[in-house]
């Protein structure tokens, strides 16, 4: 976790601010563990509950995102007016409880309902957390501050895949859901009892009384009136369409194409995707913070350049012959050559996240920061998270007759095109960002 952030809290010490950021990492980690642990368990759940890849696509995508999309904006509006600490703690309790209950599902419908419960709880976390961080970190370091939250999410992906994979091999997939859900209940209590609520706008020395928010329609209309926000939303949706499909199906790709168990697949995934992604998240934020001091359009330039650079490596990872391996010392299993490309692609491919989040918070006025994060998440979840895993599952079924278990390889390769489209949208977004950012700093007109 970055340590050079000059975090402060008007209601407490610098030590508390760093403690708060540490807890945010843990909250976002469990957010991601509970959302994505199912990906490493797919084949075992499929066999146990007699499901198809198409049904698994519905579990990975719409079951979660339908409820998430409906709930995220009302919960964000609550965060813009209420105590964000309490909202995060309540949501964490809710999604952890439904993750725990997933261990007892017996049918497709029951599993679908449990994932809906997880989606409802997790809708509370991201908007409130982004708003809290924006009021705890100076604007010139906001990309790095928000990268901390993204790093927690990627850490959760790593823990979920590796830990969930080995727990599944030792005790079964149901035990993996128990292990993922129970710690979150304790963390929710700790977060509620020990985190302080920072003053809104203190980091920018702006008067909150002059920036009162309107109703949800007025705030959304203002945000969507900014061309940069519209381009950000589209870029985010296209990026999530690919990254969520990749995150949901890549562990299954490793298991099927490389003929691995869930423990080995989760471990390789841990070292080749989440770990390098954490480096990319931090460096993306660090580069953006430095570049944006000279040109705020860095919030679009960094994602565009990094995504264009990442796509060839992702394609090489998917299409490289699986029998080509690199011998490792110490009796370690040989490293597939393709996994080296995954490491490089994961570093580059993660660099867009922090600049996107910082751009959204910069465009939002003080009393609509959580709402802006929700609008950003809502469209991304609905268009990207919901459709990406679902369409990937459907494509697997359509290509299964030709490619068998290797269909997932060609599915993910074709979906890489949406990541390239993200870069093109970012290039277009550079044209309006300067003017839109200046507009957001102006006090809204008096009613």
Secondary structure, 3 states (H helix, E strand, C coil): CCCCCCCCECCECHHHHHHHHHHHHHHHHHHHHHHHHHHHCHHHHHHHHCCCHHHHHHHHCHHHHHHHHHHHHHHHHHHHHCCHHHHHHHHHHHHHHHHHHHHHCCCHHHHHHHHHHHHHHHCCHHHHHHHHHHCCCCHHHHHHHHHHHHHHHHHHHHHHHHHHHHHHHHHCHHHHHHHHHHHHHHHHHHHHHHCCCCCCCHHHCCCHHHCCCCCHHHHHHHHHHCHHHHHHHHHHHHHHHHHHHHHHHHHHHHHHHCCCCHHHHHHHHHHHHHHHHHHHHHHHHHHHHHHHCCCCCHHHHHHHHHHHHHHHHHHHHHHCCCCCEECCCCCCCCEEHHHHHHHHHHHHHCCHHHHHHHHHHHHCCHHHHHHHHHHHHHHHHHHHHHHHHHHHHHHHHHHHHHHHHHHHHHHHHHHHHHHHHHHHHHHHHCCCHHHHHHHHCCCCCCC
